[in-house]
Structures are given as C-alpha cells and as structure tokens.
Amino acid sequence: MTFEKVKEIIVDMIHCDETQVTMEAGFEALGIDSLDATELCMTIEEAFEITIEEDAMMEFHTVSDIVTYIEKKTAA
C-alpha cells in the first residue's frame, strides 16, 4: 500500500514508466536530482500527513528508503 502510493507520486512527478519504480530503484537511476527529491518529500509529507526531518531526507537514496521511513512514521 505505502509502496504503491509512493510509486504513484514518483511516476506523476517525473513522468517515468511505472515499471521503472521498484523498491530497489535509486533516485539517481530514476533521474531524481536534489531539487526533485525535496519536492518529492514535500508531496509525500502531504500525502501521508507526516513530517520528514531534514536530516532524514539526506538518507533517502532508494524508493525503499522512503517507504521504510513512511511505514515507521505512520506506525508510531
């Protein structure tokens, strides 16, 4: 569920083929630069009604990193 929603956000944001967005997909491989990553985090904060700490953003390198972070925040 979380992955599917994150995937949808990424596909809408960077207009890529949804098959490219896997849990293992890295931001660099998807063409997500630092500006895109910031925008992605803001969109995810709204979609999941969470706050992403700035230092946590620096640790996001793959889709899995984001999904794991969201699942921990929403489980708390």
All heavy atoms as a GROMACS GRO file, in nm:
protein
  595
    1MET      N    1   0.082  -0.120   0.000
    1MET     CA    2   0.000   0.000   0.000
    1MET      C    3   0.086   0.126   0.000
    1MET      O    4   0.070   0.212  -0.084
    1MET     CB    5  -0.094  -0.004   0.121
    1MET     CG    6  -0.161   0.126   0.150
    1MET     SD    7  -0.325   0.132   0.082
    1MET     CE    8  -0.377   0.286   0.147
    2THR      N    9   0.179   0.135   0.094
    2THR     CA   10   0.267   0.252   0.100
    2THR      C   11   0.349   0.262  -0.027
    2THR      O   12   0.359   0.369  -0.087
    2THR     CB   13   0.361   0.244   0.224
    2THR    OG1   14   0.282   0.234   0.341
    2THR    CG2   15   0.449   0.367   0.232
    3PHE      N   16   0.407   0.149  -0.069
    3PHE     CA   17   0.488   0.149  -0.190
    3PHE      C   18   0.407   0.196  -0.310
    3PHE      O   19   0.454   0.277  -0.390
    3PHE     CB   20   0.548   0.011  -0.217
    3PHE     CG   21   0.607  -0.001  -0.355
    3PHE    CD1   22   0.723   0.069  -0.389
    3PHE    CD2   23   0.546  -0.079  -0.452
    3PHE    CE1   24   0.776   0.060  -0.517
    3PHE    CE2   25   0.599  -0.089  -0.580
    3PHE     CZ   26   0.715  -0.019  -0.612
    4GLU      N   27   0.286   0.146  -0.324
    4GLU     CA   28   0.203   0.182  -0.440
    4GLU      C   29   0.175   0.333  -0.444
    4GLU      O   30   0.178   0.394  -0.550
    4GLU     CB   31   0.071   0.103  -0.438
    4GLU     CG   32   0.088  -0.044  -0.465
    4GLU     CD   33   0.155  -0.075  -0.599
    4GLU    OE1   34   0.125  -0.006  -0.699
    4GLU    OE2   35   0.237  -0.168  -0.604
    5LYS      N   36   0.150   0.391  -0.329
    5LYS     CA   37   0.123   0.535  -0.322
    5LYS      C   38   0.249   0.616  -0.354
    5LYS      O   39   0.244   0.714  -0.429
    5LYS     CB   40   0.069   0.572  -0.184
    5LYS     CG   41   0.008   0.709  -0.176
    5LYS     CD   42  -0.069   0.726  -0.045
    5LYS     CE   43  -0.141   0.857  -0.038
    5LYS     NZ   44  -0.220   0.870   0.085
    6VAL      N   45   0.364   0.573  -0.300
    6VAL     CA   46   0.490   0.640  -0.329
    6VAL      C   47   0.522   0.627  -0.478
    6VAL      O   48   0.563   0.724  -0.544
    6VAL     CB   49   0.605   0.583  -0.244
    6VAL    CG1   50   0.741   0.634  -0.291
    6VAL    CG2   51   0.584   0.617  -0.097
    7LYS      N   52   0.501   0.510  -0.532
    7LYS     CA   53   0.524   0.485  -0.675
    7LYS      C   54   0.440   0.579  -0.760
    7LYS      O   55   0.490   0.640  -0.855
    7LYS     CB   56   0.491   0.339  -0.707
    7LYS     CG   57   0.509   0.299  -0.850
    7LYS     CD   58   0.477   0.151  -0.864
    7LYS     CE   59   0.488   0.103  -1.005
    7LYS     NZ   60   0.463  -0.042  -1.014
    8GLU      N   61   0.314   0.592  -0.726
    8GLU     CA   62   0.224   0.680  -0.799
    8GLU      C   63   0.274   0.825  -0.794
    8GLU      O   64   0.273   0.895  -0.896
    8GLU     CB   65   0.084   0.670  -0.738
    8GLU     CG   66  -0.021   0.755  -0.807
    8GLU     CD   67  -0.156   0.743  -0.738
    8GLU    OE1   68  -0.197   0.630  -0.704
    8GLU    OE2   69  -0.220   0.847  -0.719
    9ILE      N   70   0.318   0.870  -0.678
    9ILE     CA   71   0.370   1.006  -0.664
    9ILE      C   72   0.493   1.026  -0.751
    9ILE      O   73   0.504   1.127  -0.821
    9ILE     CB   74   0.402   1.035  -0.514
    9ILE    CG1   75   0.272   1.044  -0.433
    9ILE    CG2   76   0.483   1.165  -0.501
    9ILE    CD1   77   0.292   1.043  -0.282
   10ILE      N   78   0.584   0.930  -0.749
   10ILE     CA   79   0.707   0.942  -0.829
   10ILE      C   80   0.675   0.943  -0.978
   10ILE      O   81   0.727   1.027  -1.053
   10ILE     CB   82   0.806   0.829  -0.795
   10ILE    CG1   83   0.858   0.847  -0.653
   10ILE    CG2   84   0.922   0.826  -0.895
   10ILE    CD1   85   0.941   0.732  -0.600
   11VAL      N   86   0.589   0.853  -1.023
   11VAL     CA   87   0.552   0.847  -1.165
   11VAL      C   88   0.488   0.979  -1.208
   11VAL      O   89   0.523   1.033  -1.314
   11VAL     CB   90   0.458   0.728  -1.193
   11VAL    CG1   91   0.396   0.736  -1.332
   11VAL    CG2   92   0.533   0.596  -1.176
   12ASP      N   93   0.399   1.033  -1.127
   12ASP     CA   94   0.335   1.160  -1.160
   12ASP      C   95   0.435   1.276  -1.162
   12ASP      O   96   0.426   1.365  -1.246
   12ASP     CB   97   0.224   1.194  -1.060
   12ASP     CG   98   0.099   1.107  -1.077
   12ASP    OD1   99   0.087   1.040  -1.182
   12ASP    OD2  100   0.015   1.107  -0.986
   13MET      N  101   0.531   1.271  -1.071
   13MET     CA  102   0.626   1.380  -1.059
   13MET      C  103   0.730   1.383  -1.171
   13MET      O  104   0.756   1.488  -1.228
   13MET     CB  105   0.699   1.372  -0.925
   13MET     CG  106   0.780   1.495  -0.892
   13MET     SD  107   0.863   1.480  -0.734
   13MET     CE  108   1.017   1.411  -0.790
   14ILE      N  109   0.787   1.267  -1.203
   14ILE     CA  110   0.896   1.267  -1.302
   14ILE      C  111   0.853   1.210  -1.438
   14ILE      O  112   0.934   1.203  -1.529
   14ILE     CB  113   1.021   1.194  -1.251
   14ILE    CG1  114   0.995   1.045  -1.228
   14ILE    CG2  115   1.075   1.261  -1.126
   14ILE    CD1  116   1.121   0.965  -1.199
   15HIS      N  117   0.728   1.171  -1.448
   15HIS     CA  118   0.672   1.122  -1.575
   15HIS      C  119   0.751   1.007  -1.634
   15HIS      O  120   0.785   1.007  -1.753
   15HIS     CB  121   0.660   1.236  -1.676
   15HIS     CG  122   0.590   1.357  -1.622
   15HIS    ND1  123   0.455   1.358  -1.595
   15HIS    CD2  124   0.637   1.479  -1.585
   15HIS    CE1  125   0.422   1.475  -1.546
   15HIS    NE2  126   0.530   1.551  -1.538
   16CYS      N  127   0.781   0.909  -1.550
   16CYS     CA  128   0.852   0.790  -1.596
   16CYS      C  129   0.755   0.674  -1.610
   16CYS      O  130   0.640   0.682  -1.566
   16CYS     CB  131   0.965   0.754  -1.499
   16CYS     SG  132   0.907   0.695  -1.338
   17ASP      N  133   0.802   0.567  -1.670
   17ASP     CA  134   0.722   0.446  -1.681
   17ASP      C  135   0.714   0.383  -1.542
   17ASP      O  136   0.815   0.372  -1.472
   17ASP     CB  137   0.788   0.348  -1.779
   17ASP     CG  138   0.702   0.227  -1.805
   17ASP    OD1  139   0.693   0.141  -1.714
   17ASP    OD2  140   0.644   0.219  -1.914
   18GLU      N  141   0.596   0.341  -1.502
   18GLU     CA  142   0.580   0.288  -1.367
   18GLU      C  143   0.661   0.162  -1.342
   18GLU      O  144   0.694   0.132  -1.227
   18GLU     CB  145   0.433   0.265  -1.332
   18GLU     CG  146   0.366   0.155  -1.409
   18GLU     CD  147   0.222   0.136  -1.367
   18GLU    OE1  148   0.153   0.235  -1.339
   18GLU    OE2  149   0.179   0.019  -1.362
   19THR      N  150   0.701   0.090  -1.446
   19THR     CA  151   0.782  -0.030  -1.426
   19THR      C  152   0.924   0.004  -1.379
   19THR      O  153   0.993  -0.081  -1.325
   19THR     CB  154   0.790  -0.115  -1.554
   19THR    OG1  155   0.849  -0.038  -1.659
   19THR    CG2  156   0.652  -0.164  -1.596
   20GLN      N  157   0.966   0.130  -1.397
   20GLN     CA  158   1.098   0.173  -1.352
   20GLN      C  159   1.102   0.193  -1.201
   20GLN      O  160   1.209   0.188  -1.142
   20GLN     CB  161   1.136   0.305  -1.419
   20GLN     CG  162   1.162   0.296  -1.567
   20GLN     CD  163   1.195   0.434  -1.623
   20GLN    OE1  164   1.106   0.514  -1.647
   20GLN    NE2  165   1.323   0.460  -1.638
   21VAL      N  166   0.988   0.217  -1.142
   21VAL     CA  167   0.983   0.248  -0.999
   21VAL      C  168   0.962   0.119  -0.920
   21VAL      O  169   0.852   0.067  -0.909
   21VAL     CB  170   0.871   0.350  -0.966
   21VAL    CG1  171   0.874   0.387  -0.818
   21VAL    CG2  172   0.883   0.474  -1.054
   22THR      N  173   1.074   0.068  -0.869
   22THR     CA  174   1.074  -0.051  -0.786
   22THR      C  175   1.127  -0.013  -0.649
   22THR      O  176   1.182   0.096  -0.631
   22THR     CB  177   1.163  -0.161  -0.847
   22THR    OG1  178   1.298  -0.114  -0.846
   22THR    CG2  179   1.119  -0.197  -0.988
   23MET      N  180   1.117  -0.103  -0.554
   23MET     CA  181   1.170  -0.076  -0.421
   23MET      C  182   1.321  -0.052  -0.427
   23MET      O  183   1.374   0.027  -0.352
   23MET     CB  184   1.139  -0.192  -0.325
   23MET     CG  185   0.994  -0.199  -0.283
   23MET     SD  186   0.947  -0.066  -0.170
   23MET     CE  187   1.014  -0.128  -0.015
   24GLU      N  188   1.389  -0.121  -0.517
   24GLU     CA  189   1.534  -0.111  -0.527
   24GLU      C  190   1.581   0.007  -0.610
   24GLU      O  191   1.700   0.038  -0.611
   24GLU     CB  192   1.591  -0.240  -0.588
   24GLU     CG  193   1.564  -0.365  -0.507
   24GLU     CD  194   1.423  -0.420  -0.526
   24GLU    OE1  195   1.360  -0.396  -0.631
   24GLU    OE2  196   1.373  -0.485  -0.432
   25ALA      N  197   1.491   0.072  -0.681
   25ALA     CA  198   1.529   0.181  -0.772
   25ALA      C  199   1.591   0.297  -0.694
   25ALA      O  200   1.536   0.345  -0.596
   25ALA     CB  201   1.408   0.230  -0.850
   26GLY      N  202   1.707   0.339  -0.742
   26GLY     CA  203   1.775   0.452  -0.681
   26GLY      C  204   1.728   0.583  -0.744
   26GLY      O  205   1.685   0.586  -0.859
   27PHE      N  206   1.736   0.689  -0.666
   27PHE     CA  207   1.694   0.820  -0.716
   27PHE      C  208   1.773   0.860  -0.840
   27PHE      O  209   1.718   0.911  -0.937
   27PHE     CB  210   1.712   0.927  -0.609
   27PHE     CG  211   1.610   0.922  -0.498
   27PHE    CD1  212   1.618   1.010  -0.394
   27PHE    CD2  213   1.508   0.830  -0.497
   27PHE    CE1  214   1.525   1.008  -0.290
   27PHE    CE2  215   1.414   0.826  -0.395
   27PHE     CZ  216   1.424   0.916  -0.292
   28GLU      N  217   1.903   0.836  -0.836
   28GLU     CA  218   1.988   0.874  -0.949
   28GLU      C  219   1.945   0.800  -1.076
   28GLU      O  220   1.934   0.859  -1.182
   28GLU     CB  221   2.134   0.843  -0.916
   28GLU     CG  222   2.231   0.906  -1.015
   28GLU     CD  223   2.375   0.891  -0.969
   28GLU    OE1  224   2.405   0.927  -0.853
   28GLU    OE2  225   2.455   0.843  -1.049
   29ALA      N  226   1.918   0.671  -1.063
   29ALA     CA  227   1.875   0.591  -1.178
   29ALA      C  228   1.741   0.638  -1.234
   29ALA      O  229   1.716   0.628  -1.354
   29ALA     CB  230   1.867   0.443  -1.139
   30LEU      N  231   1.657   0.692  -1.145
   30LEU     CA  232   1.526   0.743  -1.188
   30LEU      C  233   1.535   0.885  -1.241
   30LEU      O  234   1.437   0.939  -1.292
   30LEU     CB  235   1.427   0.738  -1.071
   30LEU     CG  236   1.384   0.599  -1.025
   30LEU    CD1  237   1.305   0.609  -0.895
   30LEU    CD2  238   1.302   0.529  -1.132
   31GLY      N  239   1.652   0.946  -1.228
   31GLY     CA  240   1.669   1.084  -1.274
   31GLY      C  241   1.619   1.187  -1.175
   31GLY      O  242   1.587   1.300  -1.210
   32ILE      N  243   1.613   1.148  -1.048
   32ILE     CA  244   1.566   1.239  -0.943
   32ILE      C  245   1.688   1.312  -0.885
   32ILE      O  246   1.774   1.250  -0.823
   32ILE     CB  247   1.491   1.164  -0.832
   32ILE    CG1  248   1.365   1.098  -0.890
   32ILE    CG2  249   1.456   1.256  -0.717
   32ILE    CD1  250   1.290   1.008  -0.793
   33ASP      N  251   1.694   1.443  -0.907
   33ASP     CA  252   1.804   1.522  -0.852
   33ASP      C  253   1.764   1.577  -0.715
   33ASP      O  254   1.655   1.548  -0.665
   33ASP     CB  255   1.845   1.634  -0.948
   33ASP     CG  256   1.734   1.734  -0.977
   33ASP    OD1  257   1.639   1.745  -0.897
   33ASP    OD2  258   1.743   1.803  -1.081
   34SER      N  259   1.850   1.658  -0.655
   34SER     CA  260   1.823   1.706  -0.520
   34SER      C  261   1.699   1.794  -0.512
   34SER      O  262   1.624   1.789  -0.415
   34SER     CB  263   1.944   1.780  -0.463
   34SER     OG  264   1.978   1.889  -0.545
   35LEU      N  265   1.675   1.874  -0.616
   35LEU     CA  266   1.555   1.958  -0.619
   35LEU      C  267   1.429   1.871  -0.628
   35LEU      O  268   1.331   1.894  -0.556
   35LEU     CB  269   1.560   2.057  -0.735
   35LEU     CG  270   1.445   2.155  -0.746
   35LEU    CD1  271   1.433   2.241  -0.620
   35LEU    CD2  272   1.464   2.244  -0.867
   36ASP      N  273   1.435   1.770  -0.716
   36ASP     CA  274   1.322   1.676  -0.727
   36ASP      C  275   1.299   1.603  -0.596
   36ASP      O  276   1.184   1.581  -0.556
   36ASP     CB  277   1.348   1.572  -0.837
   36ASP     CG  278   1.349   1.630  -0.977
   36ASP    OD1  279   1.279   1.730  -1.001
   36ASP    OD2  280   1.419   1.574  -1.063
   37ALA      N  281   1.408   1.564  -0.529
   37ALA     CA  282   1.396   1.491  -0.402
   37ALA      C  283   1.326   1.576  -0.296
   37ALA      O  284   1.244   1.526  -0.220
   37ALA     CB  285   1.533   1.446  -0.354
   38THR      N  286   1.359   1.704  -0.294
   38THR     CA  287   1.294   1.795  -0.199
   38THR      C  288   1.145   1.806  -0.230
   38THR      O  289   1.061   1.798  -0.139
   38THR     CB  290   1.361   1.934  -0.204
   38THR    OG1  291   1.499   1.920  -0.171
   38THR    CG2  292   1.294   2.031  -0.107
   39GLU      N  293   1.113   1.821  -0.357
   39GLU     CA  294   0.972   1.829  -0.398
   39GLU      C  295   0.900   1.698  -0.366
   39GLU      O  296   0.786   1.699  -0.319
   39GLU     CB  297   0.964   1.859  -0.547
   39GLU     CG  298   0.823   1.877  -0.597
   39GLU     CD  299   0.817   1.910  -0.746
   39GLU    OE1  300   0.913   1.966  -0.801
   39GLU    OE2  301   0.713   1.877  -0.807
   40LEU      N  302   0.967   1.587  -0.390
   40LEU     CA  303   0.910   1.456  -0.359
   40LEU      C  304   0.878   1.444  -0.211
   40LEU      O  305   0.769   1.400  -0.173
   40LEU     CB  306   1.006   1.345  -0.403
   40LEU     CG  307   0.968   1.202  -0.370
   40LEU    CD1  308   0.837   1.163  -0.439
   40LEU    CD2  309   1.080   1.107  -0.409
   41CYS      N  310   0.971   1.487  -0.126
   41CYS     CA  311   0.949   1.480   0.018
   41CYS      C  312   0.831   1.566   0.061
   41CYS      O  313   0.750   1.524   0.144
   41CYS     CB  314   1.075   1.520   0.093
   41CYS     SG  315   1.204   1.394   0.088
   42MET      N  316   0.819   1.684   0.002
   42MET     CA  317   0.707   1.772   0.036
   42MET      C  318   0.574   1.708  -0.005
   42MET      O  319   0.476   1.713   0.070
   42MET     CB  320   0.725   1.908  -0.031
   42MET     CG  321   0.838   1.988   0.031
   42MET     SD  322   0.887   2.143  -0.052
   42MET     CE  323   0.746   2.196  -0.139
   43THR      N  324   0.571   1.646  -0.121
   43THR     CA  325   0.450   1.580  -0.169
   43THR      C  326   0.415   1.461  -0.080
   43THR      O  327   0.298   1.439  -0.046
   43THR     CB  328   0.467   1.536  -0.315
   43THR    OG1  329   0.501   1.650  -0.395
   43THR    CG2  330   0.341   1.472  -0.370
   44ILE      N  331   0.516   1.386  -0.040
   44ILE     CA  332   0.495   1.271   0.047
   44ILE      C  333   0.445   1.316   0.185
   44ILE      O  334   0.356   1.252   0.242
   44ILE     CB  335   0.623   1.186   0.057
   44ILE    CG1  336   0.640   1.108  -0.074
   44ILE    CG2  337   0.621   1.092   0.177
   44ILE    CD1  338   0.770   1.036  -0.088
   45GLU      N  339   0.500   1.426   0.236
   45GLU     CA  340   0.452   1.478   0.364
   45GLU      C  341   0.303   1.507   0.359
   45GLU      O  342   0.229   1.473   0.452
   45GLU     CB  343   0.528   1.605   0.402
   45GLU     CG  344   0.668   1.581   0.450
   45GLU     CD  345   0.743   1.709   0.483
   45GLU    OE1  346   0.725   1.811   0.414
   45GLU    OE2  347   0.819   1.707   0.581
   46GLU      N  348   0.259   1.567   0.250
   46GLU     CA  349   0.117   1.598   0.235
   46GLU      C  350   0.034   1.472   0.219
   46GLU      O  351  -0.070   1.456   0.284
   46GLU     CB  352   0.095   1.689   0.114
   46GLU     CG  353   0.138   1.831   0.134
   46GLU     CD  354   0.109   1.917   0.012
   46GLU    OE1  355   0.016   1.887  -0.065
   46GLU    OE2  356   0.184   2.015  -0.008
   47ALA      N  357   0.079   1.382   0.134
   47ALA     CA  358   0.002   1.261   0.103
   47ALA      C  359  -0.014   1.169   0.224
   47ALA      O  360  -0.120   1.108   0.243
   47ALA     CB  361   0.068   1.186  -0.012
   48PHE      N  362   0.092   1.160   0.305
   48PHE     CA  363   0.089   1.069   0.419
   48PHE      C  364   0.065   1.140   0.552
   48PHE      O  365   0.064   1.076   0.657
   48PHE     CB  366   0.218   0.987   0.425
   48PHE     CG  367   0.228   0.884   0.316
   48PHE    CD1  368   0.292   0.914   0.195
   48PHE    CD2  369   0.173   0.758   0.331
   48PHE    CE1  370   0.301   0.820   0.094
   48PHE    CE2  371   0.182   0.662   0.231
   48PHE     CZ  372   0.246   0.694   0.112
   49GLU      N  373   0.052   1.273   0.546
   49GLU     CA  374   0.031   1.355   0.665
   49GLU      C  375   0.137   1.328   0.772
   49GLU      O  376   0.107   1.300   0.888
   49GLU     CB  377  -0.110   1.333   0.720
   49GLU     CG  378  -0.217   1.375   0.622
   49GLU     CD  379  -0.359   1.354   0.674
   49GLU    OE1  380  -0.377   1.291   0.780
   49GLU    OE2  381  -0.451   1.400   0.607
   50ILE      N  382   0.264   1.337   0.727
   50ILE     CA  383   0.378   1.320   0.816
   50ILE      C  384   0.473   1.437   0.797
   50ILE      O  385   0.458   1.515   0.702
   50ILE     CB  386   0.454   1.188   0.790
   50ILE    CG1  387   0.510   1.184   0.647
   50ILE    CG2  388   0.366   1.068   0.820
   50ILE    CD1  389   0.602   1.068   0.619
   51THR      N  390   0.571   1.447   0.884
   51THR     CA  391   0.678   1.544   0.869
   51THR      C  392   0.807   1.466   0.850
   51THR      O  393   0.836   1.374   0.927
   51THR     CB  394   0.690   1.634   0.994
   51THR    OG1  395   0.567   1.704   1.010
   51THR    CG2  396   0.804   1.733   0.979
   52ILE      N  397   0.882   1.502   0.747
   52ILE     CA  398   1.010   1.438   0.721
   52ILE      C  399   1.120   1.533   0.768
   52ILE      O  400   1.130   1.645   0.717
   52ILE     CB  401   1.027   1.405   0.571
   52ILE    CG1  402   0.916   1.310   0.525
   52ILE    CG2  403   1.166   1.345   0.546
   52ILE    CD1  404   0.915   1.283   0.375
   53GLU      N  405   1.197   1.489   0.865
   53GLU     CA  406   1.307   1.570   0.916
   53GLU      C  407   1.412   1.589   0.806
   53GLU      O  408   1.436   1.500   0.726
   53GLU     CB  409   1.371   1.506   1.039
   53GLU     CG  410   1.283   1.508   1.163
   53GLU     CD  411   1.174   1.401   1.160
   53GLU    OE1  412   1.190   1.300   1.090
   53GLU    OE2  413   1.072   1.420   1.229
   54GLU      N  414   1.474   1.707   0.806
   54GLU     CA  415   1.572   1.739   0.702
   54GLU      C  416   1.688   1.641   0.698
   54GLU      O  417   1.732   1.601   0.590
   54GLU     CB  418   1.624   1.882   0.721
   54GLU     CG  419   1.699   1.933   0.601
   54GLU     CD  420   1.728   2.080   0.611
   54GLU    OE1  421   1.650   2.156   0.671
   54GLU    OE2  422   1.833   2.119   0.557
   55ASP      N  423   1.737   1.599   0.814
   55ASP     CA  424   1.849   1.504   0.814
   55ASP      C  425   1.807   1.368   0.759
   55ASP      O  426   1.888   1.297   0.700
   55ASP     CB  427   1.912   1.491   0.953
   55ASP     CG  428   1.813   1.443   1.059
   55ASP    OD1  429   1.694   1.472   1.048
   55ASP    OD2  430   1.859   1.377   1.155
   56ALA      N  431   1.681   1.332   0.775
   56ALA     CA  432   1.632   1.205   0.720
   56ALA      C  433   1.630   1.210   0.568
   56ALA      O  434   1.660   1.110   0.502
   56ALA     CB  435   1.493   1.174   0.774
   57MET      N  436   1.596   1.326   0.513
   57MET     CA  437   1.592   1.341   0.367
   57MET      C  438   1.726   1.306   0.305
   57MET      O  439   1.732   1.251   0.196
   57MET     CB  440   1.556   1.484   0.327
   57MET     CG  441   1.409   1.515   0.335
   57MET     SD  442   1.375   1.672   0.255
   57MET     CE  443   1.333   1.771   0.396
   58MET      N  444   1.833   1.340   0.374
   58MET     CA  445   1.967   1.314   0.321
   58MET      C  446   1.999   1.165   0.313
   58MET      O  447   2.089   1.124   0.242
   58MET     CB  448   2.072   1.384   0.408
   58MET     CG  449   2.050   1.532   0.418
   58MET     SD  450   2.035   1.608   0.256
   58MET     CE  451   2.141   1.746   0.276
   59GLU      N  452   1.922   1.084   0.387
   59GLU     CA  453   1.945   0.940   0.390
   59GLU      C  454   1.864   0.865   0.283
   59GLU      O  455   1.878   0.744   0.269
   59GLU     CB  456   1.912   0.884   0.528
   59GLU     CG  457   1.996   0.944   0.639
   59GLU     CD  458   2.145   0.918   0.620
   59GLU    OE1  459   2.182   0.805   0.585
   59GLU    OE2  460   2.224   1.013   0.640
   60PHE      N  461   1.779   0.936   0.211
   60PHE     CA  462   1.697   0.872   0.108
   60PHE      C  463   1.776   0.859  -0.022
   60PHE      O  464   1.813   0.959  -0.083
   60PHE     CB  465   1.570   0.953   0.080
   60PHE     CG  466   1.475   0.965   0.196
   60PHE    CD1  467   1.386   1.071   0.202
   60PHE    CD2  468   1.473   0.873   0.298
   60PHE    CE1  469   1.297   1.084   0.307
   60PHE    CE2  470   1.384   0.884   0.404
   60PHE     CZ  471   1.296   0.990   0.409
   61HIS      N  472   1.802   0.734  -0.060
   61HIS     CA  473   1.874   0.708  -0.185
   61HIS      C  474   1.794   0.615  -0.278
   61HIS      O  475   1.819   0.612  -0.397
   61HIS     CB  476   2.010   0.646  -0.156
   61HIS     CG  477   2.096   0.733  -0.069
   61HIS    ND1  478   2.154   0.849  -0.114
   61HIS    CD2  479   2.130   0.721   0.062
   61HIS    CE1  480   2.222   0.905  -0.014
   61HIS    NE2  481   2.208   0.830   0.093
   62THR      N  482   1.701   0.541  -0.219
   62THR     CA  483   1.619   0.448  -0.297
   62THR      C  484   1.472   0.464  -0.258
   62THR      O  485   1.440   0.524  -0.155
   62THR     CB  486   1.658   0.301  -0.272
   62THR    OG1  487   1.628   0.268  -0.136
   62THR    CG2  488   1.805   0.275  -0.301
   63VAL      N  489   1.386   0.409  -0.339
   63VAL     CA  490   1.243   0.410  -0.309
   63VAL      C  491   1.220   0.336  -0.177
   63VAL      O  492   1.140   0.379  -0.095
   63VAL     CB  493   1.163   0.346  -0.425
   63VAL    CG1  494   1.016   0.333  -0.388
   63VAL    CG2  495   1.181   0.428  -0.553
   64SER      N  496   1.293   0.229  -0.156
   64SER     CA  497   1.280   0.152  -0.033
   64SER      C  498   1.309   0.237   0.090
   64SER      O  499   1.241   0.224   0.194
   64SER     CB  500   1.374   0.031  -0.036
   64SER     OG  501   1.368  -0.040   0.084
   65ASP      N  502   1.408   0.325   0.081
   65ASP     CA  503   1.441   0.413   0.194
   65ASP      C  504   1.320   0.498   0.234
   65ASP      O  505   1.291   0.513   0.353
   65ASP     CB  506   1.557   0.507   0.159
   65ASP     CG  507   1.689   0.435   0.138
   65ASP    OD1  508   1.705   0.322   0.187
   65ASP    OD2  509   1.777   0.493   0.069
   66ILE      N  510   1.250   0.551   0.136
   66ILE     CA  511   1.134   0.635   0.163
   66ILE      C  512   1.019   0.552   0.220
   66ILE      O  513   0.957   0.591   0.319
   66ILE     CB  514   1.086   0.708   0.036
   66ILE    CG1  515   1.190   0.810  -0.008
   66ILE    CG2  516   0.952   0.776   0.057
   66ILE    CD1  517   1.154   0.881  -0.137
   67VAL      N  518   0.992   0.439   0.157
   67VAL     CA  519   0.882   0.354   0.202
   67VAL      C  520   0.904   0.310   0.347
   67VAL      O  521   0.813   0.317   0.430
   67VAL     CB  522   0.864   0.232   0.108
   67VAL    CG1  523   0.767   0.130   0.167
   67VAL    CG2  524   0.817   0.278  -0.029
   68THR      N  525   1.025   0.267   0.379
   68THR     CA  526   1.057   0.224   0.515
   68THR      C  527   1.038   0.338   0.614
   68THR      O  528   0.979   0.320   0.722
   68THR     CB  529   1.202   0.171   0.522
   68THR    OG1  530   1.214   0.062   0.431
   68THR    CG2  531   1.239   0.127   0.662
   69TYR      N  532   1.084   0.458   0.578
   69TYR     CA  533   1.069   0.575   0.665
   69TYR      C  534   0.920   0.605   0.690
   69TYR      O  535   0.880   0.626   0.803
   69TYR     CB  536   1.138   0.696   0.601
   69TYR     CG  537   1.133   0.820   0.687
   69TYR    CD1  538   1.227   0.842   0.786
   69TYR    CD2  539   1.032   0.915   0.669
   69TYR    CE1  540   1.222   0.956   0.866
   69TYR    CE2  541   1.026   1.029   0.749
   69TYR     CZ  542   1.122   1.048   0.846
   69TYR     OH  543   1.116   1.161   0.925
   70ILE      N  544   0.841   0.605   0.584
   70ILE     CA  545   0.697   0.635   0.596
   70ILE      C  546   0.630   0.531   0.687
   70ILE      O  547   0.551   0.566   0.774
   70ILE     CB  548   0.629   0.637   0.459
   70ILE    CG1  549   0.680   0.755   0.376
   70ILE    CG2  550   0.477   0.642   0.473
   70ILE    CD1  551   0.642   0.747   0.229
   71GLU      N  552   0.662   0.405   0.665
   71GLU     CA  553   0.599   0.299   0.744
   71GLU      C  554   0.635   0.313   0.892
   71GLU      O  555   0.551   0.288   0.978
   71GLU     CB  556   0.636   0.162   0.688
   71GLU     CG  557   0.565   0.137   0.556
   71GLU     CD  558   0.604   0.006   0.487
   71GLU    OE1  559   0.706  -0.055   0.525
   71GLU    OE2  560   0.532  -0.033   0.394
   72LYS      N  561   0.758   0.353   0.922
   72LYS     CA  562   0.796   0.374   1.063
   72LYS      C  563   0.722   0.492   1.122
   72LYS      O  564   0.676   0.488   1.236
   72LYS     CB  565   0.947   0.396   1.073
   72LYS     CG  566   1.028   0.271   1.057
   72LYS     CD  567   1.176   0.299   1.068
   72LYS     CE  568   1.257   0.174   1.045
   72LYS     NZ  569   1.402   0.202   1.041
   73LYS      N  570   0.710   0.601   1.046
   73LYS     CA  571   0.642   0.723   1.095
   73LYS      C  572   0.493   0.700   1.114
   73LYS      O  573   0.434   0.751   1.209
   73LYS     CB  574   0.662   0.839   0.996
   73LYS     CG  575   0.802   0.895   0.991
   73LYS     CD  576   0.837   0.976   1.113
   73LYS     CE  577   0.783   1.115   1.101
   73LYS     NZ  578   0.837   1.208   1.201
   74THR      N  579   0.430   0.625   1.026
   74THR     CA  580   0.285   0.605   1.035
   74THR      C  581   0.249   0.497   1.135
   74THR      O  582   0.135   0.491   1.180
   74THR     CB  583   0.224   0.575   0.897
   74THR    OG1  584   0.287   0.459   0.839
   74THR    CG2  585   0.239   0.694   0.803
   75ALA      N  586   0.345   0.413   1.171
   75ALA     CA  587   0.319   0.308   1.270
   75ALA      C  588   0.328   0.363   1.412
   75ALA      O  589   0.271   0.306   1.504
   75ALA     CB  590   0.418   0.193   1.254
   76ALA      N  591   0.399   0.472   1.427
   76ALA     CA  592   0.420   0.530   1.561
   76ALA      C  593   0.296   0.596   1.616
   76ALA      O  594   0.207   0.635   1.551
   76ALA     CB  595   0.534   0.631   1.556
   0.00000   0.00000   0.00000
